[in-house]
């Protein structure tokens, strides 16, 4: 099972309604149309990087963006936050930590 599916199943188990999309080139249109409360965005997506997705949606999307990626360099985290992400987690991440971050972001 892919990591995105595991995360989706874990969050669903904890009461969250999940929609998953695996391509960066189609993600902005879907996010802007559906306007979810929270987007968990990977940087390394096929079609368009998560950085570009974040940059594209931010002017018209007021929900929360959590970047979660295997790229753990400080410069990547700084760039993600400067582009408008509300939080940044490097994979691998312990599921309870992810859940705590999701809950904290949604409380804001």
Helices and strands as residue ranges (DSSP letters): H 3-13, H 24-34, E 38-41, H 50-58, E 64-69, H 74-82, E 87-90, H 95-107
